[in-house]
Amino acid sequence: MTDVRCALAAHAILGEGALWDAADQKLYWVDIKGRLVHRFDPVTGVDQQWAVAEDVGSLAVRTGSGLVLALRSGFHFFDPATGITSLVAAPESDRSENRFNDGKTDRQGRFWAGSMHDPETRPTGALYRLDADLTCTRMTDGLICSNTLCWSPDGRTMYHADTPTRTVWAWDFDPDSGDIANRRVFVRVPEHEGAPDGAAVDAEGFVWIAHWDGWRVTRYDPAGRVARVVPLPVQRATCPAFGGAQLDVLYVTSATVGLSEGERARQPWAGGVLALDPGVHGLPEARFRG
């Protein structure tokens, strides 16, 4: 059995967006409903926090300085030194019930983030690409909750999910243009295993997916077959990320939102950042070039 430990007892409402920055050797993550951006140093145990004015779905580190955030209202730059955010693009100003959710930078330095219908009852969400010149493009539409973004090691396959449908798709991805095509089903998660949330790809091209309400993280091979299941002591695992100096630690964020007092008592690590030895190395995440 894989040893799972609590790297950070954060008790987040909706921990998400785990991102290891290799240059910084820190784990960035967010508490969406707590409206907090975190930067965790696993060596010292220090977890820095910055409050933002809106729900924060995901982030990326910029090549220059600061971060790009996917806030409820759109894409924003954020300067941790000052705490100031500045709007970059608001592609959903006409969709008041939506908020932005999972996001990640592709290997060419473009930031992708998807939106969701916050009550999760209508397919009003979409997936967007923010280029280095800050052009924002809607890439696909008709989603309830956009999630599970990651890319194959060669950068030619993009994985993406609509969480409530329990469906993860694979897309052909053009690294040069950032265009996507030929969507097909990669995985359909059985109902008793929860729903697909965040994801990360390892150096062998296998996809690790955290299961919301599934008590697990699963490793799928490139054909979508289950290669390994790691049980977790939390019901609502949200987002995995490879970290550590050798990218040989898998960090997993989690949530307490919607859990009863009894459920929280039985899950003392819920809302924390978990860590485990995946037995494989990850890939470094690119910084946003904008």
TORMAR-355454 format. One record per residue: x, y, z of N, C-alpha, C in turn; residue in one letter. Coordinates in steps of 0.2 Angstrom, whole numbers, padded with zeros to 4 digits, always signed. Layout:
REM TORMAR-355454
XYZXYZXYZA...
//
This chain:
REM TORMAR-355454
+0004-0006+0000+0000+0000+0000+0004+0006+0000M+0002+0011-0004+0006+0017-0004+0005+0021+0002T+0011+0024+0005+0010+0028+0011+0008+0035+0009D+0003+0037+0012+0000+0044+0011+0001+0048+0017V+0004+0054+0017+0005+0058+0022+0002+0065+0021R+0000+0069+0027-0002+0075+0026+0004+0080+0026C+0005+0083+0021+0011+0088+0020+0009+0095+0023A+0002+0097+0023+0000+0103+0026-0007+0102+0028L-0008+0103+0034-0015+0103+0037-0018+0110+0036A-0021+0111+0031-0023+0118+0029-0031+0119+0030A-0035+0113+0031-0042+0114+0032-0045+0119+0027H-0043+0118+0021-0046+0123+0016-0053+0121+0014A-0057+0126+0012-0064+0125+0010-0064+0121+0004I-0061+0124-0001-0060+0120-0008-0053+0121-0011L-0049+0117-0008-0042+0117-0010-0041+0115-0017G-0037+0118-0021-0037+0116-0029-0031+0119-0032E-0030+0118-0038-0025+0121-0042-0018+0120-0041G-0016+0114-0038-0009+0113-0036-0005+0114-0042A+0001+0117-0041+0006+0119-0046+0013+0119-0043L+0017+0115-0045+0024+0115-0042+0028+0119-0047W+0032+0124-0045+0036+0129-0049+0043+0126-0047D+0046+0123-0053+0053+0120-0052+0058+0125-0050A+0058+0131-0053+0063+0137-0051+0062+0139-0044A+0056+0139-0042+0055+0142-0035+0055+0136-0030D+0054+0130-0032+0054+0124-0027+0049+0125-0022Q+0043+0128-0024+0037+0129-0020+0031+0126-0023K+0026+0124-0019+0020+0122-0022+0015+0128-0021L+0012+0130-0027+0007+0135-0027+0000+0131-0027Y-0005+0134-0023-0011+0131-0024-0016+0136-0021W-0023+0135-0022-0028+0140-0021-0033+0137-0016V-0037+0141-0012-0043+0139-0009-0048+0143-0013D-0052+0140-0017-0057+0143-0021-0062+0147-0017I-0065+0144-0013-0070+0148-0009-0068+0152-0003K-0062+0150-0001-0058+0154+0004-0055+0160+0001G-0055+0160-0005-0052+0166-0009-0045+0168-0007R-0041+0162-0007-0034+0163-0005-0029+0159-0010L-0024+0163-0011-0018+0160-0015-0013+0158-0010V-0010+0152-0011-0005+0149-0006+0001+0148-0010H+0007+0148-0006+0013+0146-0009+0016+0142-0003R+0017+0135-0004+0019+0131+0001+0026+0129+0000F+0031+0129+0005+0038+0127+0005+0038+0120+0009D+0038+0115+0006+0038+0108+0010+0044+0107+0014P+0050+0111+0012+0056+0110+0016+0055+0113+0023V+0053+0119+0023+0052+0123+0029+0045+0122+0033T+0040+0120+0029+0033+0120+0031+0030+0126+0031G+0033+0131+0028+0029+0138+0028+0024+0138+0022V+0018+0140+0024+0013+0141+0019+0011+0149+0019D+0014+0152+0014+0012+0159+0013+0005+0160+0010Q+0001+0165+0012-0006+0166+0009-0007+0173+0007Q-0011+0174+0002-0013+0180+0000-0021+0180-0002W-0024+0185+0001-0031+0185+0000-0033+0189-0006A-0038+0187-0010-0040+0190-0016-0047+0191-0015V-0050+0196-0020-0057+0198-0019-0062+0194-0022A-0060+0189-0026-0065+0184-0029-0063+0177-0028E-0068+0172-0029-0066+0165-0030-0060+0165-0035D-0055+0161-0033-0049+0160-0037-0049+0152-0039V-0050+0151-0046-0050+0144-0048-0043+0141-0049G-0039+0145-0052-0032+0142-0053-0027+0147-0055S-0021+0145-0056-0016+0150-0057-0010+0147-0061L-0005+0152-0063+0001+0150-0066+0006+0155-0064A+0012+0153-0064+0018+0158-0063+0020+0161-0069V+0021+0167-0069+0023+0171-0076+0031+0170-0076R+0033+0171-0083+0040+0170-0084+0044+0176-0081T+0040+0182-0081+0044+0188-0078+0043+0188-0071G+0038+0191-0068+0037+0191-0061+0029+0190-0060S+0027+0188-0054+0020+0187-0052+0017+0181-0055G+0010+0182-0054+0006+0176-0056+0000+0178-0061L-0003+0174-0065-0009+0175-0068-0014+0170-0065V-0020+0173-0063-0025+0170-0059-0031+0169-0063L-0035+0164-0063-0041+0163-0066-0046+0165-0060A-0048+0171-0059-0053+0173-0054-0060+0172-0057L-0065+0173-0053-0072+0172-0055-0074+0176-0061R-0071+0182-0061-0073+0187-0067-0069+0186-0073S-0063+0182-0072-0059+0182-0078-0052+0181-0076G-0047+0182-0081-0040+0182-0080-0037+0188-0077F-0033+0188-0072-0030+0193-0069-0023+0192-0068H-0019+0197-0068-0012+0197-0066-0012+0198-0058F-0007+0195-0055-0007+0196-0047+0000+0197-0045F+0002+0202-0041+0008+0204-0039+0008+0202-0031D+0012+0196-0030+0012+0194-0022+0015+0199-0018P+0020+0203-0021+0023+0208-0017+0019+0214-0014A+0014+0216-0018+0009+0221-0017+0002+0219-0015T+0000+0213-0018-0006+0210-0017-0011+0213-0022G-0009+0217-0027-0013+0220-0032-0014+0215-0038I-0021+0215-0040-0023+0211-0046-0025+0216-0051T-0024+0214-0057-0026+0219-0063-0029+0214-0068S-0035+0216-0071-0039+0212-0075-0035+0212-0082L-0035+0206-0085-0032+0205-0091-0037+0203-0097V-0042+0199-0095-0047+0197-0100-0053+0195-0096A-0059+0197-0098-0066+0195-0095-0070+0192-0100A-0069+0186-0102-0073+0183-0108-0080+0181-0106P-0081+0181-0100-0088+0179-0098-0092+0184-0094E-0091+0190-0096-0095+0196-0092-0102+0195-0093S-0104+0191-0098-0112+0190-0099-0114+0183-0096D-0110+0180-0092-0112+0174-0089-0111+0174-0081R-0116+0178-0078-0116+0180-0071-0115+0174-0066S-0118+0168-0068-0118+0162-0064-0112+0158-0064E-0108+0160-0069-0101+0156-0070-0096+0158-0066N-0091+0154-0064-0084+0156-0062-0079+0152-0065R-0073+0155-0065-0067+0151-0068-0065+0145-0063F-0063+0140-0066-0061+0134-0062-0054+0132-0064N-0053+0126-0065-0046+0123-0066-0042+0126-0072D-0036+0127-0071-0032+0130-0077-0025+0127-0076G-0021+0128-0082-0014+0126-0082-0011+0129-0088K-0004+0129-0088-0001+0132-0094+0002+0126-0098T+0001+0127-0105+0003+0121-0109+0011+0122-0110D+0014+0118-0113+0021+0117-0114+0024+0123-0118R+0020+0127-0121+0023+0133-0125+0021+0139-0121Q+0019+0139-0115+0018+0144-0111+0011+0148-0112G+0006+0145-0115+0000+0148-0115-0004+0145-0109R-0008+0150-0106-0012+0148-0100-0019+0146-0102F-0021+0140-0100-0028+0138-0102-0032+0138-0095W-0038+0140-0095-0043+0139-0089-0050+0138-0092A-0054+0134-0088-0061+0133-0090-0065+0136-0085G-0071+0137-0087-0076+0140-0082-0082+0135-0081S-0086+0136-0076-0091+0132-0074-0097+0136-0072M-0103+0132-0072-0109+0135-0069-0109+0134-0062H-0109+0139-0058-0107+0138-0050-0112+0133-0047D-0119+0134-0048-0123+0129-0046-0123+0122-0049P-0119+0121-0054-0117+0115-0058-0124+0112-0061E-0128+0116-0063-0135+0113-0066-0135+0115-0074T-0131+0119-0076-0132+0121-0083-0126+0121-0087R-0126+0119-0093-0119+0118-0097-0117+0125-0100P-0116+0130-0096-0114+0137-0098-0106+0138-0097T-0103+0133-0095-0095+0134-0095-0092+0133-0101G-0086+0135-0102-0082+0135-0108-0074+0134-0106A-0070+0133-0111-0063+0132-0110-0060+0138-0114L-0055+0141-0111-0052+0147-0114-0044+0146-0115Y-0041+0149-0119-0034+0149-0120-0031+0157-0120R-0027+0158-0115-0024+0165-0115-0017+0165-0118L-0016+0168-0123-0009+0168-0126-0005+0173-0123D+0002+0173-0125+0007+0177-0123+0005+0184-0124A+0002+0186-0130+0000+0193-0131-0006+0195-0128D-0009+0191-0124-0015+0192-0120-0021+0191-0124L-0021+0188-0130-0027+0187-0133-0030+0181-0130T-0037+0182-0129-0041+0176-0125-0046+0173-0130C-0045+0167-0131-0049+0163-0136-0053+0158-0133T-0060+0158-0134-0064+0152-0132-0063+0146-0136R-0061+0140-0133-0059+0135-0137-0064+0129-0138M-0069+0129-0133-0074+0124-0133-0079+0126-0128T-0086+0124-0129-0091+0127-0125-0096+0121-0123D-0101+0123-0119-0106+0118-0117-0104+0114-0112G-0100+0116-0107-0098+0112-0101-0102+0114-0095L-0103+0110-0090-0105+0111-0084-0100+0113-0079I-0094+0110-0079-0089+0111-0075-0082+0109-0078C-0079+0113-0081-0072+0112-0085-0067+0110-0080S-0063+0105-0081-0058+0102-0076-0053+0098-0080N-0048+0095-0076-0044+0090-0078-0039+0092-0083T-0037+0098-0084-0032+0100-0089-0025+0097-0088L-0022+0094-0093-0015+0092-0093-0013+0090-0101C-0007+0089-0102-0004+0087-0108+0000+0082-0108W+0000+0078-0114+0005+0072-0114+0012+0075-0114S+0017+0070-0113+0024+0073-0113+0026+0076-0120P+0024+0073-0125+0026+0076-0132+0022+0082-0134D+0017+0084-0129+0013+0090-0130+0008+0090-0136G+0006+0084-0138+0002+0083-0144-0005+0080-0142R-0006+0079-0136-0013+0077-0133-0014+0081-0127T-0020+0084-0127-0023+0087-0122-0029+0083-0118M-0028+0083-0112-0034+0080-0108-0038+0085-0105Y-0045+0084-0104-0049+0089-0102-0056+0085-0100H-0059+0088-0095-0065+0084-0092-0071+0089-0091A-0077+0086-0091-0083+0090-0088-0085+0086-0082D-0083+0088-0076-0084+0084-0070-0090+0081-0069T-0096+0084-0069-0102+0081-0068-0104+0075-0072P-0102+0076-0078-0103+0070-0083-0098+0064-0082T-0093+0065-0078-0089+0060-0076-0085+0058-0082R-0084+0062-0087-0081+0061-0093-0074+0065-0094T-0069+0061-0096-0062+0064-0098-0061+0063-0105V-0060+0068-0109-0058+0068-0116-0051+0069-0117W-0049+0066-0123-0042+0067-0126-0043+0071-0132A-0039+0076-0133-0040+0080-0139-0033+0080-0143W-0033+0080-0149-0027+0082-0153-0025+0089-0152D-0018+0090-0150-0016+0097-0149-0010+0099-0153F-0011+0105-0156-0006+0107-0161-0001+0112-0156D+0005+0110-0155+0009+0114-0150+0011+0121-0153P+0011+0121-0160+0013+0127-0163+0007+0133-0162D+0001+0130-0164-0004+0135-0165-0008+0135-0158S-0008+0130-0154-0012+0129-0148-0019+0127-0150G-0021+0125-0156-0027+0123-0158-0029+0116-0156D-0035+0114-0155-0037+0107-0153-0042+0105-0158I-0042+0098-0158-0047+0095-0163-0047+0087-0161A-0052+0084-0164-0053+0077-0164-0054+0075-0156N-0059+0078-0153-0061+0076-0146-0064+0069-0146R-0061+0065-0141-0064+0058-0141-0063+0056-0133R-0067+0051-0131-0068+0049-0124-0061+0046-0122V-0058+0048-0117-0052+0045-0114-0054+0040-0108F-0058+0043-0104-0060+0039-0098-0067+0041-0096V-0072+0036-0094-0078+0038-0091-0077+0035-0084R-0078+0039-0079-0077+0037-0072-0083+0034-0069V-0083+0027-0067-0089+0025-0064-0092+0029-0058P-0099+0029-0058-0102+0033-0053-0099+0032-0046E-0098+0025-0044-0096+0023-0037-0089+0026-0036H-0085+0028-0041-0078+0030-0040-0078+0038-0040E-0083+0041-0039-0083+0048-0039-0083+0052-0046G-0080+0058-0046-0080+0061-0053-0073+0064-0054A-0071+0065-0060-0064+0067-0061-0063+0074-0060P-0058+0076-0056-0056+0083-0054-0050+0085-0058D-0045+0087-0054-0038+0089-0057-0034+0083-0059G-0029+0085-0063-0025+0079-0066-0018+0082-0067A-0013+0077-0068-0006+0078-0069-0004+0072-0074A+0001+0074-0078+0004+0068-0082+0011+0067-0080V+0013+0061-0079+0020+0059-0077+0024+0058-0083D+0031+0057-0082+0036+0057-0087+0035+0051-0092A+0031+0046-0090+0029+0040-0094+0023+0041-0098E+0020+0047-0097+0014+0048-0101+0007+0046-0098G+0008+0043-0092+0002+0041-0089-0002+0047-0085F-0008+0047-0085-0012+0053-0082-0015+0051-0075V-0013+0055-0070-0015+0054-0063-0021+0059-0062W-0027+0056-0060-0033+0060-0059-0035+0060-0052I-0037+0065-0049-0040+0065-0042-0047+0064-0043A-0050+0060-0039-0058+0059-0039-0061+0063-0033H-0066+0067-0036-0070+0071-0031-0075+0066-0029W-0076+0065-0022-0081+0060-0019-0079+0053-0021D-0072+0052-0022-0070+0045-0024-0065+0042-0019G-0062+0046-0015-0057+0044-0010-0051+0041-0013W-0049+0044-0019-0043+0041-0022-0040+0045-0027R-0034+0043-0030-0031+0046-0036-0030+0040-0040V-0031+0041-0046-0030+0035-0051-0025+0037-0056T-0021+0032-0058-0016+0033-0063-0019+0029-0069R-0020+0032-0075-0022+0029-0081-0017+0029-0086Y-0016+0023-0090-0011+0023-0096-0014+0027-0101D-0010+0028-0107-0012+0033-0112-0018+0030-0116P-0020+0024-0115-0026+0021-0118-0032+0022-0114A-0031+0025-0108-0037+0026-0103-0038+0020-0099G-0034+0015-0098-0035+0010-0094-0032+0011-0087R-0035+0009-0082-0033+0010-0075-0026+0006-0074V-0021+0009-0072-0015+0006-0071-0013+0006-0063A-0016+0010-0059-0015+0010-0052-0020+0014-0049R-0022+0012-0043-0027+0016-0039-0023+0017-0032V-0023+0024-0030-0020+0025-0023-0026+0028-0019V-0028+0024-0014-0034+0026-0009-0031+0032-0005P-0036+0036-0004-0034+0042+0000-0038+0043+0006L-0036+0046+0012-0040+0046+0018-0045+0052+0018P-0046+0055+0012-0051+0061+0011-0055+0059+0005V-0062+0061+0006-0067+0060+0001-0066+0064-0005Q-0064+0070-0004-0064+0075-0009-0057+0077-0011R-0054+0073-0015-0047+0075-0018-0049+0079-0024A-0044+0084-0025-0046+0089-0030-0041+0089-0036T-0034+0090-0034-0029+0091-0039-0022+0089-0037C-0020+0084-0042-0013+0082-0040-0008+0086-0044P-0001+0086-0041+0004+0090-0045+0011+0086-0042A+0015+0085-0047+0021+0082-0046+0026+0088-0043F+0030+0086-0038+0034+0091-0035+0040+0088-0032G+0044+0092-0028+0050+0090-0025+0056+0091-0030G+0062+0091-0028+0068+0093-0032+0068+0088-0038A+0066+0082-0037+0066+0077-0043+0060+0076-0046Q+0055+0080-0044+0048+0079-0046+0045+0072-0045L+0047+0069-0039+0045+0062-0037+0041+0062-0031D+0038+0067-0030+0032+0067-0025+0026+0070-0028V+0020+0066-0026+0014+0068-0029+0010+0072-0023L+0009+0078-0024+0005+0082-0020-0002+0082-0022Y-0007+0082-0017-0014+0081-0019-0018+0086-0014V-0021+0091-0017-0026+0096-0013-0032+0092-0012T-0036+0095-0007-0042+0092-0005-0047+0097-0003S-0053+0095-0001-0058+0100+0001-0062+0098+0007A-0065+0103+0010-0070+0101+0016-0077+0103+0014T-0078+0107+0009-0084+0110+0007-0090+0104+0006V-0095+0105+0009-0101+0101+0009-0100+0095+0013G-0095+0094+0017-0095+0089+0022-0098+0090+0029L-0101+0086+0032-0104+0087+0038-0099+0087+0044S-0101+0089+0050-0097+0089+0055-0094+0082+0056E-0098+0077+0056-0096+0070+0057-0091+0068+0052G-0092+0070+0046-0088+0068+0040-0081+0071+0041E-0081+0077+0043-0075+0081+0044-0071+0078+0050R-0074+0076+0055-0071+0073+0061-0068+0066+0059A-0071+0062+0054-0068+0056+0052-0063+0057+0047R-0062+0063+0044-0057+0065+0039-0053+0071+0041Q-0049+0070+0046-0045+0076+0049-0040+0079+0044P-0038+0075+0039-0034+0078+0034-0038+0082+0028W-0044+0081+0028-0048+0085+0023-0047+0092+0023A-0046+0095+0017-0044+0102+0016-0037+0103+0016G-0033+0098+0017-0026+0098+0018-0023+0096+0011G-0016+0097+0011-0012+0095+0005-0009+0088+0007V-0010+0083+0003-0008+0077+0005-0001+0076+0000L+0003+0071+0002+0009+0069-0002+0010+0062-0002A+0012+0059-0007+0013+0052-0008+0019+0051-0013L+0022+0045-0012+0027+0043-0017+0024+0039-0023D+0024+0042-0029+0020+0039-0035+0024+0034-0038P+0031+0033-0036+0035+0028-0040+0037+0030-0047G+0036+0036-0049+0038+0039-0055+0039+0046-0055V+0042+0049-0060+0044+0056-0060+0038+0060-0064H+0038+0066-0062+0033+0070-0066+0037+0074-0071G+0034+0079-0074+0037+0084-0079+0036+0091-0076L+0041+0095-0078+0041+0102-0075+0035+0106-0079P+0032+0110-0075+0027+0114-0078+0029+0121-0081E+0027+0122-0087+0029+0129-0090+0026+0135-0086A+0030+0140-0087+0027+0147-0084+0024+0150-0090R+0019+0154-0088+0015+0158-0093+0020+0164-0096F+0020+0164-0102+0024+0168-0106+0022+0176-0107R+0016+0177-0104+0013+0183-0105+0015+0188-0099G
//
